[in-house]
Amino acid sequence: EEAQKNALSVQMAESLELVESKKAEGWQIVAQYVELESGTSTKKRKEYLKMVEAIKQDKFDIVVVKSIDRLARNAKDWYLFLDCLTKHHVRLYLYLERKFYQSEDALITGIKAILAEEFSKELSAKIKNAHKRRQLKKGGLNITREMFGWNKIGKDVFEINEQEAAYFRMGCRMAEAGFGFRRISNALYEAGARSKDGKKISEVQWRNMLRSPRAYGTVILHQKEYDFIHKEKIVIPEKEWVIIKNALPPLITYEYYKKIQECLDKRVKHT
């Protein structure tokens, strides 16, 4: 991640230097879009979508980019982007090649876009396969996000955050008493419970936490994976899940967890 940030910093500096060198020709920076995500689809690339929207609003007449694969990782998105540029009379400058994109470049750039897409798929498949092998061998939890109720103190090593654990157990008692997730969320927010980033914990988050086997120390991996063909996450059959028991220090006992699930299930049936 740090290497990626450094690479982006270099690219940002290079593009700024290029525009600076062309000030005599009337070039100036209108906006700079820095994209951290680089998947095969543009749907989740917020900065890319902002740039496309700015093109449609005629906010600038030149887009400067290092190379084609910085814009799109599949041929479809590449040609849609070119169509957008053409419709709004915006020119594309590839600073690595020191040239404007021309219509006669369409064939070779299309091939490059296809190759970039295949490379991205192959790389992602290798990463996913390595990740799956680690999970199957139970060689690491691969938990990257902070979890309410625990503090990460080392690689795959967690300790209970006593204050957060107290709020979690309070939520369990409320669920046991028949309260819904909205009331649990509001009541615990009033009591002082906050997410790791200091925000209110939503009713959906409380439902997920109270339903999660992590509460009694079990971590379940490989429940979903990304399908590059359909460009969406798919649910993995339960028999293929990787279950790691005693992966975390438990916030509550397994017996109490089962009791809470029965209370939650009963409330669902009644509503």
N, C-alpha and C positions, 0 to 999 in steps of 0.2 A: 504493500500500500504506500509506504514511504517512497519507494522507487518510482511508483506511478505519479505521485505528487511532484517529485523532482523533475520527471520527464515533462509533465504538463507545464511546470514553471519555465522550463527551457523553451518550450514551444510558444508560450505566451510572450516571452522576451523576444524570440525570433520574429514573430508576427508584428510586434510593436516596432522593432528595428526596421523591418521592411517598409511599413507605412511611413515611418519617420524619414526614410531615405527617399520617399516619393512625394514629400510635401510640396516640392516645387511643381509637381504635376497636379496639385490640388487634392491629394489624398489626405484624409484625416480620419481618426478613429471615431466612430459613432457609438459602437457597442462591442463588447468582447464577451464571447460565450465559452465558458470553460466547462466541459462535460467530463464528469468522473466515471459515469457509466459508459460501457462500450460493448453492449450486447449486440445480437444479430437483428434486433427489432428496435425501431425508433419510438415505440409507444411509451416506454418508461424513461426516455432521455429528455428530461425537462428542459435543459438548455438548448438542445437541438430544436425542440418544438417551439421554444420562445423565438429562436432565430427565424424559423419558417414563418411564424406569425408576423415578425417584423418585416420580412420580405414582402408579405402580402399587403402590409400597410405602407409600403414604399418608403421605409425609413432609411434605406441606403441603396447604393447602386453597384457596389462591389462586395463580394464575400471573399475573404482571404483565408485560406486553409492550407495546412502543410501538405496533405495528400488526400486522395479520394477515400482511403479507408478511415480517415478521421471523421468523414461525414456519414458514410453508410457502410454497413457490413453485409448487405445483401443487394442483389441486382435490382429487385423491385423498388426498394426505397431509394436507390441511386437514381433510377429513371424518373421516379415521381419527383425527386428533388430537382432534377434537371428541367422537368416540365414546369415546376413552380418558378424557377429562375427565368425561363423563357417567357412565360406569361407576364411576368412583372419587370421584364427588361433589366434584370440584374446579371452582372458578369461575375464569373468565378475565376479567382486567381490562385493557382497552385504554387506556393512560394518555394517548395522543394525543387520544382522544375523551372521556376522563374518564368512562368508563362500564363497567359489567360487560357482557359478552356475554350476550345473551338469545336464547332459541330463535326468536323472531320475526325475529332478524337473519340467520337461516340463508341466505335467498335472496341478500341483498345481499352478505354476506360470501363466499358461494360464487362470486358473479360477480367479486368483487375477487380471489379466489384464482386464478380462471381468467385474469383480466387480468394478474395478477402473473406467472403462468407464461408467458403469451405474450410479455410484455415481456422476461422473462429469456431466453427462447429467441431473440428478435429481437436483443437486445443481444449475446448470446453468438455468434450467427451473424455479426454485423457484426465482432466482434473476431476471430473465426476467419477470416473472409474477408480482413480486413486483414493478419492474420498470414500467411495463405497467399500473399497478393500480395507481401509482403516476402520470403518464402522463394523464390518463383518468380523474383523479380527479383534474388535473392541480395543483398538489401539489409541483411542482418543475420543473425547466427547464432542469436540468441534463446536462448543458453545461459544459464540462470538458476542452475543448480546448480553447485557447485564440482566440479571434475574432478580425480581423483587423477592426478598427473603434471604438472599445469600450475597456474600462478598467474594469476589474472585481474588485469591491470594497467590495463585501460581497456575501453571499450565494444568488444566483439568483438576485444580484443587480449589475447593470452595469451603467457606465457613459461614455459619448462620449469622445473619444480621439480626441481632436480638430485637431491636425496635421494630423492624419490618415484620419479623416473625410473630411478634405480639399482635400486630394489626391483622396479619393473616389468620391467626387463631381466633381473633375477634370476629372476623368474617365467617369462619367456620361455625362459631357459636350462633351467629345470626342466621346462617343457612339452616342450622339444626333447629332453630326456633321457628322456621318457616318463612323468613323474610326473602323477598325477591332481590335480584342482583342490583336493581336500580336503588332500592332502599339501602342495600349494603354499601354501594358505591357512595351515596350521599352521606350516610352516617359515618363511614370511615374517613371521608374527606373532612367532615366537620371535626372528627376526632384527631385529625392531623396527618393521616396517611397520605403519602405522596409517592409518585413514581420516581425512578432514579433521576430523571431530569426535572423533578420538582413540580410535575403537573398532576392534575386529578386523575385517578385511576378509574377508567370508564367501567360501566356495568359489563361490557363485553370482556374486558380484561380480567375483571373479577371472576366472571364465569369460567374463562379459560384457566385461570390460576387455581380456582377451587376444584376444577375438574381434572387438573393435570396430575399424573402419577409422580411428578417431581416432588409433590408435597411430602410423600413418604420415602423419597430418595431414589426413585427409579427414573431413568432417562430412556425415552424411546426415540430411536433414530430411524432414518430412511423411511419416513411416512409419505414423503412427496419428492418428486424430482422434476426437472425441467425437460419438456419435450421440444426439441428444436424443430421438428417437422411441423408441429401445430403451434409452436411458439406459445406454450402455456404450461402451467404446472399440472402434473397428473398425480392422482392419489395412488399410492402403492398398496397392493393387497396386504392385509394384516399379517398373513403368514410369512411375508418377506421383511417385516419390521425387525429392527435390531434392538433388543431390549437389554439394557444394562442396569442390573440391580445394585443397590448400595453405591450408586455413583455420586450421590449428594448426601450430606448430613440431613436427616429428615426433620421437617418442621412439625409433623404430626405422625402418629403411629399409623400403620397400614389398617388396623382395625377401626380406628377413628375415621380414617379416610373413607373406608367402605360405608360407615354409618352416614357420613355427610353425603355420599353419592345416593344413598337410599332416600335421604331427605329431599335432595334436589330432584330425583326422579319422581318422587311422590308429588312434589309441587307441580312438576310438568304435567303429570296425568290429571291433576285437579284443574289446571288452567286450560 
